[in-house]
Amino acid sequence: MRNTLCLNEDWFFTKENQSNFPEERNGEWERIQLPHTWNALDGQDGGADYYRGTGYYFKSIYLHTDFENNKYFLEIGAASYDCTVFINKTKATEHKGGYSAFRTDITKYLSCGNNEITISVSNQPQNDIYPQMADFTFYGGLHRSVKLITVPRSHFALDYYGSQGITATSRITSDGTALLELNAYLTDAEDEDTVRFMLTDGDSNTVAEVIRPAHSPAVTVPIASPHLWQGVTDPYLYTVTAQLIRRNQVLDESTVRHGFRSFYVDPQNGFYLNGILTPLRGVSRHQDKGGKGNALSPDDHTTDCELIRQIGANSVRLAHYQHSEEFYSLCDEYGFTVWAEIPFISKMSNHPQAHENCISQLTELIMQAYNHPSICFWGIANEITIGGNTPELEQNLADLDALVKKLDKTRLSTIAQVSMLPIDSPLNRITDTVAYNHYFGWYGGELSDNEKWFDEFHKLNPDRPIGISEYGCEGIISYHTDSPKAGDYTEEYQATYHEHMLRLLEARPWIWGSYVWNMFDFGCDARDEGGVSGRNNKGLVTIDRKIKKDAFYLYRAFWSRTPTLHICGKRYYARADGRTTVKVYSSFSEVTLKVNGKTHGTVKGDRIFQFDGVELADGINILISEAGGLSDMAVIERVKELSGAFSLKQDDSQLGVTNWFENRELNNSGKLTFNEGYYSVHSTVRSILKSDRAAEVLLNVLSSVSGMRLKSSMLMMMADQTVEEIFSGDLAAARLGKESGALLATVNDELQMIRIESHG
């Protein structure tokens, strides 16, 4: 029978170069446990300078091996990004891709007694591995579990793209019967072997049992009136167990959970689950945490699911890569409808092997996560046209969409487009569904531009299902104001922004899916936003999961069935004015506010309640809101002068303008000149940002192209790209109605007027 041994304990690790690795291990080695990343701290502290190199792992295990009857597989849950495994100093396998699991048969490398596992992992930039560029930290390390799996020589396949060796697929017929298609992938099965499939319900009762010959195991079983997986309202799961049997012995066994459900997206109405209109209203999630990087424990995954459930979300977009098997399983159990995707993000590489890596990662994602009923969408790319739009890119996307349809005919493909991609782009016609990342009201434009854009898309493309794959704004819990506005980073503006978006979504169920960016603040070492370095602060919860921002309770009031009552602005604990405004979020229809024991008033409303003219006495004031038997308290001190700690000192000189090309004479010749000692389009973003003048040019150009007022810190994710690489393709030119050659030459002319200073 199969035996799985977790190997997470007692590893040794070093970043010190091992010149004769794995023959010799040089220098100091630190004892660690898995999951592990070497960027847990420097990947979240800002500066875009976290270690991107090679890490080395070593572990010794003692085995009583049975080589005649058993096979031994090493399973690595994920290694970022290029991994080579050695067993007893002999290379066993190599894997490219930082987020999918992989296994290798190590039987022939083992011996009875002591065995050495040595692994090198690199997160150095490589042109043939995705992601190439993105707005998050590329943590390096063995950031998921490592296991040793022992199986008989005849077993359910373990080397089939890291999958479980069995698949369970179902469809619901018009009379309510489920047709359950079962299949198994076997290694070295013998002619007389059989496969026994069993379906048990949530109470472990056997619902169906069927025996199939191992050489032809596929079978379809009708299940009358199955209990459906109805998302968060009723995430009912069955268990499918497959046994490989030889005479009177079970040789191997594989088990998966299964949820019977049907779904589709109607362009005019939205997402339907089991025939019920169910607009997907959810959040995006990155797999990282403060001080831990992406090396999360099972408890960390459960905590995240609990917090997502608390706001009443019914869907999760798992960005921007394959997440852990544990989290997909939790989504099955919690009932979250999942958008799963690969890290084909921001920039396509022209390396000959890069597209093959993309195909490999998508294949691994689909095959490894195939049996999770929570997954309804396979995402093939995110904001991929940031790095330019070319015919090669369009073909690559078409290839990926075709691969989805080849590997999984039961789910839908989707894509997250960058905001500036034109509505009529042919890239919006490749996948089954499409969604956009929009930040109107934060990076640029007005909040009302959100509904204008979506209504326009819906009108012009009545046959295309449209979603919003990202929306959000920064919220720093230290910053507060009575007059919130875009760009102030206050908790109040973040809440105001989401109030607008929630009303927009509630009125448009045909927006098939919407995903807050982000559920949690996350690591991005290149960022320096709102006075907080090394992270993206758009989360509803802080990166350490300890503080829920006001916007968290707003979503809970709108989406959750749990009674909610929350006074906003509790961290705005000191105010100078004698009168203030108090906002309360509640799921009740009527809220009362008391100040220092006296009733200020009662307001009737719909989840957002505002109390104006609240009088504050000198010193400490106790505010209590009451509704539906619940109460919530805030303490506010009236002071003579407001502390400057509540606001960020803005530097508008760091902001680009969105009209830089207007009334500017372009270099229509397209001729590029390169004078030594001066900046040019061959300069990297990193080098340009060292010069205030050159940085201003680049900021103005990219702000004009994107239509968003960008800051220099936002550009660091492109630090090692040249300006010419950023402008490859015709996306920028198409948006501005200019010739691409003229745009590039004009930018080059401006940069050629700025001398490169020494910053030694």
NUBA-814417 format. One line per field, with one value per residue (C-alpha): residue number from 1; x, y, z. Coordinates in steps of 0.05 Angstrom, whole numbers, m for minus. Layout:
REM residues N
k = (NUM,...)
X = (X,...)
Y = (Y,...)
Z = (Z,...)
***
This chain:
REM residues 760
k = (1,2,3,4,5,6,7,8,9,10,11,12,13,14,15,16,17,18,19,20,21,22,23,24,25,26,27,28,29,30,31,32,33,34,35,36,37,38,39,40,41,42,43,44,45,46,47,48,49,50,51,52,53,54,55,56,57,58,59,60,61,62,63,64,65,66,67,68,69,70,71,72,73,74,75,76,77,78,79,80,81,82,83,84,85,86,87,88,89,90,91,92,93,94,95,96,97,98,99,100,101,102,103,104,105,106,107,108,109,110,111,112,113,114,115,116,117,118,119,120,121,122,123,124,125,126,127,128,129,130,131,132,133,134,135,136,137,138,139,140,141,142,143,144,145,146,147,148,149,150,151,152,153,154,155,156,157,158,159,160,161,162,163,164,165,166,167,168,169,170,171,172,173,174,175,176,177,178,179,180,181,182,183,184,185,186,187,188,189,190,191,192,193,194,195,196,197,198,199,200,201,202,203,204,205,206,207,208,209,210,211,212,213,214,215,216,217,218,219,220,221,222,223,224,225,226,227,228,229,230,231,232,233,234,235,236,237,238,239,240,241,242,243,244,245,246,247,248,249,250,251,252,253,254,255,256,257,258,259,260,261,262,263,264,265,266,267,268,269,270,271,272,273,274,275,276,277,278,279,280,281,282,283,284,285,286,287,288,289,290,291,292,293,294,295,296,297,298,299,300,301,302,303,304,305,306,307,308,309,310,311,312,313,314,315,316,317,318,319,320,321,322,323,324,325,326,327,328,329,330,331,332,333,334,335,336,337,338,339,340,341,342,343,344,345,346,347,348,349,350,351,352,353,354,355,356,357,358,359,360,361,362,363,364,365,366,367,368,369,370,371,372,373,374,375,376,377,378,379,380,381,382,383,384,385,386,387,388,389,390,391,392,393,394,395,396,397,398,399,400,401,402,403,404,405,406,407,408,409,410,411,412,413,414,415,416,417,418,419,420,421,422,423,424,425,426,427,428,429,430,431,432,433,434,435,436,437,438,439,440,441,442,443,444,445,446,447,448,449,450,451,452,453,454,455,456,457,458,459,460,461,462,463,464,465,466,467,468,469,470,471,472,473,474,475,476,477,478,479,480,481,482,483,484,485,486,487,488,489,490,491,492,493,494,495,496,497,498,499,500,501,502,503,504,505,506,507,508,509,510,511,512,513,514,515,516,517,518,519,520,521,522,523,524,525,526,527,528,529,530,531,532,533,534,535,536,537,538,539,540,541,542,543,544,545,546,547,548,549,550,551,552,553,554,555,556,557,558,559,560,561,562,563,564,565,566,567,568,569,570,571,572,573,574,575,576,577,578,579,580,581,582,583,584,585,586,587,588,589,590,591,592,593,594,595,596,597,598,599,600,601,602,603,604,605,606,607,608,609,610,611,612,613,614,615,616,617,618,619,620,621,622,623,624,625,626,627,628,629,630,631,632,633,634,635,636,637,638,639,640,641,642,643,644,645,646,647,648,649,650,651,652,653,654,655,656,657,658,659,660,661,662,663,664,665,666,667,668,669,670,671,672,673,674,675,676,677,678,679,680,681,682,683,684,685,686,687,688,689,690,691,692,693,694,695,696,697,698,699,700,701,702,703,704,705,706,707,708,709,710,711,712,713,714,715,716,717,718,719,720,721,722,723,724,725,726,727,728,729,730,731,732,733,734,735,736,737,738,739,740,741,742,743,744,745,746,747,748,749,750,751,752,753,754,755,756,757,758,759,760)
X = (0,19,56,70,125,129,201,192,236,311,336,400,402,453,457,533,558,572,624,626,553,530,596,618,580,619,611,557,490,429,381,311,242,199,161,218,236,300,261,214,244,282,225,179,223,227,284,274,338,317,362,350,400,410,394,418,381,406,373,393,341,350,310,297,283,248,272,242,170,166,177,199,177,201,146,164,103,135,205,216,235,288,301,351,345,403,396,461,499,467,420,350,308,302,239,225,166,158,87,68,83,128,149,206,220,283,284,347,386,370,406,390,411,429,409,425,376,409,370,390,336,343,298,345,313,310,281,252,212,149,135,181,156,102,80,97,158,186,202,255,258,223,160,114,122,168,145,170,116,126,81,81,110,39,5,m37,9,49,88,28,41,40,m33,m71,m76,m151,m203,m276,m319,m394,m450,m523,m577,m644,m679,m630,m589,m513,m469,m404,m345,m288,m220,m152,m81,m39,33,55,m14,m21,m74,m114,m113,m177,m196,m250,m284,m327,m369,m387,m429,m414,m435,m388,m447,m431,m471,m440,m388,m361,m305,m266,m207,m143,m128,m194,m215,m258,m331,m393,m439,m509,m524,m597,m614,m544,m535,m507,m447,m481,m422,m419,m492,m482,m412,m431,m376,m373,m310,m285,m238,m201,m166,m119,m133,m95,m129,m144,m98,m106,m41,m53,m107,m122,m176,m206,m265,m321,m377,m435,m450,m465,m449,m449,m441,m495,m469,m534,m547,m483,m459,m506,m490,m537,m587,m587,m563,m502,m461,m390,m371,m303,m231,m162,m110,m34,0,43,43,83,149,137,138,103,123,54,30,m37,m61,m43,m86,m144,m139,m143,m205,m238,m226,m252,m314,m325,m338,m387,m348,m370,m310,m234,m186,m121,m69,m23,1,m17,m33,m23,m64,m85,m117,m156,m183,m204,m240,m278,m299,m316,m354,m314,m319,m247,m210,m143,m88,m15,39,36,36,56,108,118,188,215,259,247,231,188,123,137,145,78,45,79,55,m17,m16,8,m43,m101,m79,m61,m123,m172,m212,m229,m303,m290,m250,m294,m246,m175,m140,m88,m57,m58,m44,2,0,38,100,73,21,47,20,63,29,m40,m20,9,m56,m95,m50,m63,m138,m137,m98,m151,m205,m163,m148,m214,m278,m319,m292,m286,m224,m214,m163,m149,m136,m98,m142,m114,m128,m181,m251,m250,m183,m183,m151,m221,m246,m199,m224,m294,m300,m260,m247,m209,m165,m192,m170,m212,m216,m147,m91,m131,m200,m262,m300,m358,m313,m320,m394,m386,m333,m371,m436,m401,m367,m433,m469,m416,m405,m472,m445,m383,m387,m349,m320,m275,m214,m182,m206,m182,m141,m88,m111,m59,m89,m50,m77,m145,m183,m252,m247,m222,m197,m161,m88,m89,m79,m128,m171,m230,m218,m207,m275,m308,m279,m307,m374,m380,m357,m405,m465,m440,m435,m502,m536,m500,m508,m486,m415,m402,m345,m314,m251,m226,m152,m134,m161,m94,m36,21,95,122,194,195,139,143,72,39,102,101,158,159,85,21,m28,m94,m115,m178,m134,m61,m5,2,m74,m80,m119,m184,m192,m258,m270,m269,m332,m364,m360,m385,m446,m461,m445,m445,m505,m473,m504,m455,m447,m383,m364,m314,m254,m235,m162,m178,m176,m163,m201,m195,m264,m321,m367,m351,m383,m389,m401,m428,m432,m488,m530,m590,m637,m635,m576,m573,m512,m499,m446,m423,m486,m534,m571,m546,m597,m624,m614,m651,m612,m581,m516,m481,m504,m477,m486,m471,m458,m436,m414,m350,m335,m265,m222,m246,m312,m346,m387,m432,m473,m532,m573,m609,m584,m512,m467,m400,m356,m306,m264,m248,m208,m222,m156,m136,m90,m91,m29,8,13,m56,m35,18,62,50,104,67,134,137,72,70,22,m27,m23,52,44,m8,16,85,119,137,199,162,227,233,308,343,409,453,505,550,541,467,403,366,311,366,372,338,283,329,383,333,301,369,361,304,300,302,252,204,207,193,137,103,109,82,27,5,5,m33,m80,m61,m17,39,93,166,160,107,157,207,173,201,269,311,272,295,248,251,228,170,148,154,91,36,m5,21,15,m55,m80,m52,m67,7,59,100,165,151,133,197,240,209,221,292,304,282,326,386,385,399,469,480,507,553,518,579)
Y = (0,72,107,182,210,285,309,380,373,380,411,450,513,563,619,613,592,518,511,435,424,371,335,381,427,489,542,553,518,539,486,502,472,472,509,559,622,662,726,725,791,825,812,857,914,956,979,929,896,828,769,738,682,609,574,505,453,388,332,262,206,134,83,9,3,m53,m43,m106,m90,m15,51,115,183,250,303,377,420,481,510,581,581,537,474,416,355,308,241,215,266,243,290,262,317,391,433,503,539,564,547,477,411,360,288,245,170,166,91,77,129,103,52,16,60,133,175,247,295,359,412,477,529,594,655,693,726,677,691,622,619,657,705,754,817,831,876,827,796,735,696,642,575,509,544,484,414,359,287,217,173,97,56,m15,m22,m24,40,101,145,194,224,246,321,315,296,248,192,193,242,252,293,301,335,344,321,355,306,321,258,266,228,215,201,165,150,126,131,71,50,m22,m53,m127,m159,m188,m123,m85,m16,m8,61,80,142,159,217,266,215,162,122,85,116,77,23,m3,m50,m39,m75,m37,m35,2,36,93,88,133,122,153,184,197,263,281,331,391,433,501,546,582,567,491,466,392,344,271,227,186,130,88,23,m17,m91,m154,m218,m207,m147,m72,m50,25,76,148,192,258,301,315,365,357,424,457,529,576,650,689,754,790,763,737,673,616,560,500,543,598,668,677,739,722,775,760,778,765,732,728,670,709,737,787,759,692,709,655,598,589,536,499,544,605,580,566,635,666,626,645,719,714,678,732,785,740,733,675,674,679,697,662,709,706,634,564,563,506,442,456,522,494,440,492,530,465,460,534,537,592,592,597,631,596,622,618,671,694,765,836,816,761,735,724,667,605,562,613,594,520,539,575,513,469,511,513,438,426,474,440,368,379,419,384,349,412,429,500,517,542,586,576,643,644,713,777,847,813,872,917,891,905,875,834,782,731,748,739,671,650,668,630,570,573,579,518,480,495,468,406,388,408,413,426,494,563,602,674,730,793,852,916,977,1013,955,981,952,928,892,823,797,803,750,694,666,644,702,766,814,879,907,978,1030,1090,1135,1115,1118,1162,1184,1189,1136,1145,1124,1052,1046,1087,1038,975,1000,1019,950,915,957,947,873,843,773,777,762,817,818,862,822,876,940,974,1029,1037,1044,1059,1050,1109,1161,1194,1254,1287,1301,1238,1243,1199,1193,1210,1137,1146,1091,1137,1143,1068,1058,1111,1080,1011,1041,1066,1000,959,1000,994,918,910,944,902,827,817,832,757,764,819,814,863,877,853,814,823,871,833,837,877,897,947,990,1051,1074,1118,1117,1041,1006,936,921,935,964,954,897,896,864,880,835,803,787,824,887,891,958,995,971,899,913,949,884,844,890,882,808,768,736,750,810,868,933,973,1045,1071,1115,1084,1095,1168,1174,1249,1305,1380,1402,1406,1373,1312,1262,1189,1133,1065,1001,954,898,925,977,1024,1047,1090,1130,1151,1201,1203,1166,1211,1192,1233,1204,1145,1136,1090,1066,1012,986,1054,1102,1172,1215,1288,1342,1296,1341,1324,1348,1368,1307,1235,1219,1151,1135,1074,1050,1003,961,894,879,892,949,976,1028,1080,1127,1196,1251,1323,1360,1432,1415,1354,1312,1310,1234,1226,1250,1234,1290,1286,1300,1315,1322,1246,1241,1238,1276,1243,1293,1295,1281,1335,1395,1363,1359,1287,1261,1230,1208,1153,1163,1144,1176,1150,1197,1165,1190,1208,1171,1138,1087,1035,1056,1013,1038,1026,1072,1125,1130,1151,1218,1264,1294,1228,1198,1256,1242,1168,1181,1231,1183,1122,1162,1189,1119,1087,1145,1140,1187,1141,1148,1130,1075,1041,1033,990,925,942,960,918,932,984,1039,1008,941,974,1006,943,929,978,984,1052,1080,1053,1084,1153,1151,1160,1123,1076,1096,1170,1159,1121,1171,1230,1198,1181,1254,1278,1228,1245,1315,1288,1270,1207,1228,1186,1157,1119)
Z = (0,m10,46,49,93,105,101,126,189,198,133,127,84,57,6,6,m63,m67,m121,m120,m103,m88,m81,m25,22,40,94,146,138,178,206,180,171,109,81,74,35,41,25,84,110,53,5,46,70,7,m37,m94,m69,m41,m55,m122,m129,m110,m45,m26,16,47,85,105,113,135,95,98,24,m13,m84,m111,m95,m85,m120,m84,m108,m82,m84,m80,m68,m100,m111,m136,m192,m222,m181,m188,m144,m127,m91,m63,m105,m171,m209,m206,m238,m255,m254,m281,m251,m180,m160,m184,m151,m184,m169,m191,m184,m142,m131,m171,m133,m63,m20,44,102,100,38,21,m12,m38,m75,m109,m120,m157,m162,m208,m268,m326,m394,m402,m337,m318,m286,m321,m288,m237,m180,m124,m93,m127,m64,m71,m36,m21,0,5,34,10,16,3,m28,m28,m74,m102,m172,m197,m175,m194,m236,m195,m253,m294,m287,m212,m212,m167,m217,m220,m246,m228,m275,m271,m309,m288,m337,m348,m300,m243,m251,m246,m295,m258,m305,m270,m297,m272,m297,m279,m280,m292,m279,m297,m340,m283,m241,m229,m206,m154,m153,m93,m82,m10,15,70,123,93,65,0,m57,m115,m127,m192,m213,m277,m311,m300,m375,m387,m323,m350,m331,m326,m267,m260,m192,m179,m144,m119,m64,m102,m85,m79,m64,3,18,17,m3,0,m18,m35,m34,m92,m74,m126,m108,m150,m134,m150,m127,m53,m43,m50,m80,m82,m66,m86,m59,m82,m61,m110,m114,m162,m194,m260,m280,m338,m353,m390,m420,m405,m335,m304,m269,m255,m206,m211,m249,m196,m214,m168,m184,m162,m111,m83,m69,m97,m54,m56,m20,29,99,139,163,130,56,16,63,94,142,139,196,154,97,144,175,106,88,154,141,70,96,149,96,60,m5,m49,m96,m95,m150,m133,m162,m200,m199,m177,m103,m55,m57,15,m4,m63,m17,33,m22,m37,36,45,m20,m53,m129,m153,m210,m215,m260,m282,m277,m350,m326,m347,m399,m451,m460,m531,m507,m551,m489,m452,m486,m471,m398,m400,m431,m379,m321,m347,m358,m287,m258,m294,m282,m209,m191,m238,m183,m143,m153,m128,m191,m248,m286,m313,m321,m377,m366,m325,m354,m404,m452,m404,m437,m506,m553,m613,m661,m625,m559,m590,m617,m550,m516,m568,m556,m481,m490,m537,m484,m432,m478,m494,m422,m389,m428,m364,m343,m374,m394,m374,m375,m335,m381,m364,m358,m419,m468,m516,m510,m582,m576,m609,m545,m514,m562,m545,m478,m458,m410,m400,m343,m333,m278,m266,m216,m236,m176,m151,m202,m248,m270,m226,m188,m236,m293,m269,m285,m349,m374,m356,m384,m449,m454,m440,m493,m547,m532,m513,m528,m484,m409,m373,m302,m260,m241,m198,m165,m102,m70,m16,55,109,178,207,159,171,148,150,75,40,m32,m82,m68,6,28,85,112,100,25,18,50,7,m56,m38,m20,m91,m121,m80,m103,m175,m170,m135,m193,m246,m234,m307,m283,m277,m227,m185,m144,m92,m100,m49,10,45,40,7,m5,m62,m47,m104,m76,m31,m25,28,70,75,39,11,4,m32,18,m19,27,69,122,140,117,186,187,253,234,194,160,159,88,114,155,96,55,114,120,46,34,99,132,199,235,230,267,261,277,227,242,309,292,279,354,361,328,334,313,363,312,271,225,246,197,216,174,192,164,202,174,233,276,338,360,432,452,525,546,509,445,386,338,300,225,178,118,77,107,106,161,170,232,219,270,326,383,420,490,509,526,519,485,485,423,422,363,374,326,329,399,381,402,381,415,393,435,407,442,425,421,409,351,306,301,235,242,212,143,92,68,m7,m59,m123,m160,m159,m199,m274,m318,m366,m423,m437,m511,m522,m561,m567,m634,m647,m680,m739,m771,m720,m719,m655,m633,m577,m547,m497,m426,m436,m421,m478,m492,m482,m409,m356,m311,m252,m279,m302,m233,m205,m241,m221,m291,m327,m278,m291,m366,m357,m307,m354,m413,m377,m342,m410,m440,m382,m368,m294,m253,m234,m181,m189,m137,m180,m237,m198,m218,m288,m259,m306,m369,m419,m443,m512,m485,m449,m514,m556,m594,m612,m549,m528,m597,m607,m543,m560,m634,m652,m692,m647,m680,m670,m596,m583,m620,m582,m515,m535,m555,m486,m450,m494,m465,m395,m375,m334,m267,m225,m164,m138)
***
